Structures are given as structure tokens and as C-alpha cells.
Amino acid sequence: MIIHTLIYRFADSVSDEQRQRFFTELKDVALGSGLVSHFGYGPHHRLPVDDNAKGMTANAVAQFACRDLETLRTFSELPHVHAFISRWRATVQYEAAFANHADLLGLSSPDTPKEGHAMHHTEHTVTVDAPADAVWKVLVDVEGYARIFPPTQEVVILEESPQHQIARLTVDVNGEIQSWVSRRDIDTTRKVIAYRQLENAPMMGYMGGEWRALSIDENTTQLVLTHDFKPRDPVDGKVAGKFTYAEADDMIKAAVERNSVADLGAVKEQAEKAVVDGSAA
């Protein structure tokens, strides 16, 4: 396990409320990524010697844990992590120092995810006999997913801009109606939609990925769907109160495989039909 330690010196102008909001949002970013297993923060406890210390003396500290250095690197490169940092740098004044290290005191929690709790990555693809613009029109119409993806019962947009969508999906999962909230970041130029669950499905620890519409020629598109996922960590040995971690892992992997093929086929059918009907323009 790798511990990422952050030592902060906030300016005197930063209020306690702002500092609390900073760490609350940082916690949401970290744990919401599915790459960080543990997170904690608190004040630096001053000693009299701090008043004459040379260099920066902290007034707040945070730590989080990742399975390994590669997982930490992946987290550090996430676009919304950089967006969080940029937004707060423009809002409040602070200095920060960082250190990546093993659990030097051997205090790791026994329930820290082990190797078997690794994130899965899958990629599925299909060739669509339609221009990339026609495929893209299907992908960005998230409310239309309830029409073209049979398991999807309803999609309600909660927030939307040209660059993003936040929507609540209600889906039939193996005969059980489940609901979750997903964020979709839209890159129209590259024709890529990056999605991730903000409010996870009951068995899910993390779910995210991308839709990519890659133009082969003016009439053909390579459609790619990726998933990065892992089950929720078990509580009292059970995921969602029902399954062992291995059972939940197998069920989610099977569902991703089954749904990826079906979803790609549905988008392909819809885009190709639009070309035939003349509604793709």
C-alpha cells in the first residue's frame, strides 16, 4: 500500500469554513475515484517550537491510501483531480508539500483492498456503417438511452452544459430495479464521452469509462466502449449485504461483458437507421 501525505499551509485569510469545504470536496474526489481506499484529514497540532521553526509550518494535514504506486499515478492524472486543484488555487491561497511512501509504521488496516481487489479494465468495439457525426448524435442523447437500451427504464438529466451531463439512470439489473447518478464529460472535438458513477449502484465500488466515436472514413466509424470498475468493498464479508466479493466481482464482469455487446449493437443500429432514414444530418 502507498500512502500519499499532503501538508498544507493555508493563508490566514482562509476561513475555517473554506478549509472544511476544501477537505470535504477533496475527500469526495479521492474516494469517488474508486482508486483511493482510505482518506483522512485534520489540523496540524502546534508545538511551542513551531513559532521559531525555519521553513513552512503546516496548519492542516491529509493522507490517503492507494493499492500501489501505479494506482496513485492513475489517480493523480485524472482530469477532475486537476480541475479540483485549479479551482481551489484560484479561490484560496495555500502552500502544499506532498510525499508518497509506504505505510512506514505498519499500521495498515486489515481490510485494505489486496491484489484481488484490483480495478478491472475492458474495451469493446464495433464498426458502424455511419459517419462519426451520426454515431455522436446517438451518444450525446443520454435521455434517448431509455429508448434504445432495453434495461434502461428512465434517464433524468440533473445538470447539463455543452461540456457535461449529470443524470440519474434507472436500470433493470438482473431483474432488480436499481438507480444511480452518472457524470458524463463531453469532448465534442475528439468525440469522446468520459463517464463515471457519482452515486454508485449497490454492488459497485467504482464504475467509469469512455465512449469513443473514431472516424475511419466519411461513412464508417469505429465505436469503442471502455469500462473501469470494481465491486464495493465488503462489509462483514458481504457486498451489498448479499454476495461475497468474488461473487459480486463475477456478476459485475458478466454484466459488463453482456451489456457492452448489447449497448454497442444498439448504438450501431440506431446510427445506421438514422442514415437510411435521412435523419442523421
C-alpha positions as CSV (number, residue, x, y, z in Angstrom):
1,M,0.0,0.0,0.0
2,I,1.1,3.5,-0.8
3,I,0.3,6.5,1.5
4,H,0.0,10.0,-0.1
5,T,0.7,12.6,2.6
6,L,-0.3,16.2,2.0
7,I,1.0,19.0,4.3
8,Y,-0.9,22.3,3.9
9,R,-0.2,25.9,5.0
10,F,-3.4,27.9,4.4
11,A,-3.1,31.7,4.5
12,D,-4.6,33.5,7.5
13,S,-7.3,34.9,5.1
14,V,-8.7,31.4,4.6
15,S,-11.7,30.8,6.9
16,D,-12.3,27.6,8.8
17,E,-15.4,27.1,6.7
18,Q,-13.5,27.3,3.5
19,R,-10.8,24.9,4.8
20,Q,-13.5,22.4,5.8
21,R,-15.2,22.7,2.4
22,F,-11.8,22.1,0.7
23,F,-11.1,18.9,2.6
24,T,-14.7,17.7,2.2
25,E,-14.5,18.1,-1.6
26,L,-11.0,16.6,-1.7
27,K,-12.4,13.5,0.2
28,D,-15.2,13.2,-2.3
29,V,-12.8,13.5,-5.2
30,A,-10.4,10.9,-3.7
31,L,-12.9,8.2,-2.6
32,G,-15.2,8.8,-5.5
33,S,-12.5,7.9,-7.9
34,G,-12.5,4.3,-6.8
35,L,-8.7,4.4,-6.7
36,V,-8.3,5.6,-3.2
37,S,-9.2,3.1,-0.4
38,H,-8.8,5.4,2.7
39,F,-8.8,9.1,3.3
40,G,-8.3,11.3,6.4
41,Y,-7.5,14.9,7.3
42,G,-7.1,17.1,10.3
43,P,-5.3,20.1,11.8
44,H,-1.6,20.3,12.5
45,H,-1.2,20.3,16.3
46,R,1.2,23.1,17.1
47,L,4.1,22.9,19.5
48,P,5.9,25.9,21.0
49,V,8.9,25.2,18.9
50,D,6.8,25.8,15.7
51,D,6.9,29.6,16.4
52,N,10.6,29.7,15.6
53,A,10.8,26.9,13.1
54,K,12.6,27.6,9.8
55,G,10.6,26.7,6.7
56,M,6.9,26.1,6.3
57,T,4.9,25.0,9.3
58,A,1.7,23.3,8.4
59,N,-1.8,24.1,9.7
60,A,-3.5,21.1,8.1
61,V,-2.6,17.6,7.1
62,A,-4.3,15.0,4.9
63,Q,-3.5,11.4,3.9
64,F,-4.9,8.9,1.6
65,A,-4.0,5.3,0.7
66,C,-3.8,3.6,-2.7
67,R,-3.2,0.0,-3.5
68,D,0.2,0.7,-5.2
69,L,2.2,3.4,-6.9
70,E,0.6,2.8,-10.3
71,T,-2.9,3.3,-8.8
72,L,-1.7,6.6,-7.2
73,R,-0.2,7.7,-10.5
74,T,-3.5,7.0,-12.3
75,F,-5.5,9.0,-9.7
76,S,-3.1,11.9,-9.9
77,E,-3.6,12.1,-13.7
78,L,-7.4,12.2,-13.6
79,P,-8.8,15.4,-15.3
80,H,-11.2,16.1,-12.4
81,V,-8.3,16.0,-9.9
82,H,-6.5,18.7,-11.8
83,A,-9.8,20.6,-12.1
84,F,-10.2,20.5,-8.3
85,I,-6.7,21.8,-7.7
86,S,-7.1,24.6,-10.3
87,R,-10.4,25.7,-8.9
88,W,-9.2,25.9,-5.3
89,R,-5.9,27.5,-6.3
90,A,-8.0,30.3,-7.9
91,T,-10.2,30.5,-4.8
92,V,-7.9,30.5,-1.7
93,Q,-4.2,31.0,-1.0
94,Y,-2.2,28.0,0.3
95,E,1.1,26.2,0.1
96,A,1.3,22.4,-0.1
97,A,4.0,19.7,0.2
98,F,3.5,16.1,-0.8
99,A,5.1,12.8,0.0
100,N,4.4,9.3,-1.4
101,H,5.5,6.5,0.8
102,A,4.8,3.1,2.2
103,D,3.0,2.6,5.5
104,L,6.1,3.3,7.5
105,L,4.7,2.3,10.8
106,G,2.9,-0.9,9.7
107,L,-0.5,0.5,10.7
108,S,-2.4,-0.6,7.5
109,S,-6.0,-1.6,8.1
110,P,-6.5,-5.3,7.6
111,D,-9.4,-4.6,5.3
112,T,-7.3,-2.5,2.9
113,P,-8.0,-3.9,-0.6
114,K,-5.5,-6.6,-1.6
115,E,-4.4,-7.7,-5.1
116,G,-7.7,-9.5,-5.7
117,H,-9.5,-6.2,-5.3
118,A,-7.8,-4.7,-8.4
119,M,-9.6,-2.4,-10.8
120,H,-10.8,-4.1,-14.0
121,H,-10.4,-2.5,-17.4
122,T,-12.3,-3.7,-20.5
123,E,-12.6,-2.5,-24.1
124,H,-15.3,-3.5,-26.6
125,T,-15.7,-2.2,-30.1
126,V,-17.9,-2.4,-33.2
127,T,-17.7,-1.0,-36.7
128,V,-20.6,1.2,-37.6
129,D,-21.6,1.9,-41.2
130,A,-22.4,5.5,-40.5
131,P,-20.5,8.8,-40.2
132,A,-19.0,9.7,-36.9
133,D,-21.4,12.6,-36.6
134,A,-24.4,10.2,-36.8
135,V,-22.9,8.0,-34.1
136,W,-22.1,11.0,-31.9
137,K,-25.7,12.3,-32.2
138,V,-26.8,9.0,-30.6
139,L,-24.2,9.0,-27.9
140,V,-24.9,12.5,-26.6
141,D,-28.6,12.0,-26.4
142,V,-28.5,10.4,-22.9
143,E,-32.2,10.7,-22.4
144,G,-32.7,8.6,-25.5
145,Y,-30.8,5.7,-23.8
146,A,-34.2,4.6,-22.2
147,R,-35.4,4.1,-25.8
148,I,-32.5,2.2,-27.3
149,F,-31.1,0.3,-24.3
150,P,-33.8,-2.2,-23.1
151,P,-32.6,-2.5,-19.5
152,T,-32.7,1.4,-19.1
153,Q,-36.1,2.3,-17.7
154,E,-35.6,6.1,-17.3
155,V,-32.9,8.8,-17.6
156,V,-33.4,12.2,-15.9
157,I,-30.9,14.9,-16.6
158,L,-30.0,16.7,-13.3
159,E,-27.4,19.1,-14.7
160,E,-26.2,19.9,-18.2
161,S,-23.9,22.1,-20.2
162,P,-22.2,21.7,-23.6
163,Q,-19.3,20.1,-21.8
164,H,-21.0,17.8,-19.4
165,Q,-24.2,16.0,-18.2
166,I,-25.2,14.7,-14.8
167,A,-28.1,12.2,-15.0
168,R,-29.9,9.8,-12.8
169,L,-30.4,6.4,-14.5
170,T,-33.0,3.8,-13.5
171,V,-32.0,0.4,-14.8
172,D,-33.2,-3.2,-14.7
173,V,-30.2,-5.1,-13.4
174,N,-30.8,-8.8,-13.4
175,G,-34.5,-8.3,-12.7
176,E,-33.9,-5.8,-9.9
177,I,-34.6,-2.1,-10.5
178,Q,-31.6,0.0,-9.5
179,S,-30.8,3.7,-9.7
180,W,-27.6,5.7,-9.7
181,V,-26.2,9.1,-10.8
182,S,-23.6,9.4,-13.5
183,R,-21.5,12.3,-14.8
184,R,-20.6,12.4,-18.5
185,D,-17.8,14.8,-19.6
186,I,-18.3,15.6,-23.3
187,D,-15.4,16.3,-25.7
188,T,-17.1,17.2,-29.0
189,T,-13.9,17.8,-30.9
190,R,-12.5,14.3,-30.2
191,K,-16.0,12.7,-30.0
192,V,-15.2,11.2,-26.6
193,I,-17.6,10.9,-23.6
194,A,-15.9,10.1,-20.3
195,Y,-18.4,8.8,-17.8
196,R,-18.3,7.8,-14.1
197,Q,-20.9,7.0,-11.5
198,L,-21.1,9.7,-8.8
199,E,-23.6,7.8,-6.8
200,N,-22.8,4.1,-7.3
201,A,-25.1,1.2,-7.9
202,P,-25.5,-1.0,-4.8
203,M,-22.7,-3.5,-5.7
204,M,-20.4,-1.0,-7.3
205,G,-17.2,0.4,-5.7
206,Y,-16.3,2.3,-8.9
207,M,-17.6,2.4,-12.4
208,G,-16.3,4.7,-15.2
209,G,-15.0,4.6,-18.7
210,E,-15.4,6.2,-22.1
211,W,-17.5,6.1,-25.3
212,R,-15.3,6.9,-28.3
213,A,-16.5,7.5,-31.9
214,L,-13.4,7.2,-34.1
215,S,-13.9,8.1,-37.7
216,I,-12.5,5.5,-40.2
217,D,-13.7,7.4,-43.3
218,E,-16.7,9.6,-44.1
219,N,-19.1,6.8,-44.0
220,T,-17.6,4.5,-41.3
221,T,-17.0,4.8,-37.6
222,Q,-15.2,2.6,-35.1
223,L,-17.2,2.8,-31.9
224,V,-15.3,1.9,-28.7
225,L,-16.7,1.4,-25.2
226,T,-14.4,1.1,-22.2
227,H,-15.1,0.2,-18.6
228,D,-13.0,0.7,-15.4
229,F,-14.7,-1.0,-12.5
230,K,-14.6,-2.9,-9.3
231,P,-17.1,-4.1,-6.7
232,R,-17.9,-2.2,-3.5
233,D,-15.6,-3.3,-0.6
234,P,-17.4,-5.9,1.5
235,V,-19.0,-5.1,4.9
236,D,-19.0,-8.1,7.3
237,G,-17.8,-10.2,4.4
238,K,-20.7,-9.3,2.1
239,V,-21.1,-6.9,-0.8
240,A,-24.5,-5.1,-0.8
241,G,-25.3,-7.4,2.1
242,K,-25.8,-10.4,-0.2
243,F,-22.6,-11.6,-2.0
244,T,-19.0,-12.4,-1.3
245,Y,-16.5,-10.2,-3.1
246,A,-15.7,-13.0,-5.6
247,E,-19.4,-13.5,-6.4
248,A,-20.0,-9.7,-6.8
249,D,-16.9,-9.5,-9.0
250,D,-18.0,-12.3,-11.3
251,M,-21.5,-10.9,-11.6
252,I,-20.3,-7.4,-12.5
253,K,-17.8,-8.8,-15.0
254,A,-20.5,-10.9,-16.7
255,A,-22.9,-7.9,-16.8
256,V,-20.2,-5.6,-18.3
257,E,-19.5,-8.2,-21.0
258,R,-23.2,-8.8,-21.8
259,N,-24.2,-5.1,-21.7
260,S,-21.2,-3.8,-23.6
261,V,-22.1,-6.0,-26.6
262,A,-25.8,-5.1,-26.4
263,D,-25.1,-1.4,-26.0
264,L,-22.7,-1.2,-28.9
265,G,-25.1,-3.0,-31.0
266,A,-27.9,-0.7,-30.1
267,V,-25.9,2.5,-30.9
268,K,-24.8,0.9,-34.2
269,E,-28.4,0.0,-35.1
270,Q,-29.7,3.5,-34.2
271,A,-26.9,5.4,-36.1
272,E,-27.2,3.2,-39.2
273,K,-31.0,3.5,-39.2
274,A,-30.7,7.3,-39.0
275,V,-28.5,7.3,-42.1
276,V,-31.0,5.2,-44.0
277,D,-33.9,7.4,-42.8
278,G,-32.0,10.6,-43.7
279,S,-32.3,11.9,-40.1
280,A,-28.6,11.7,-39.3
281,A,-27.8,15.1,-40.9
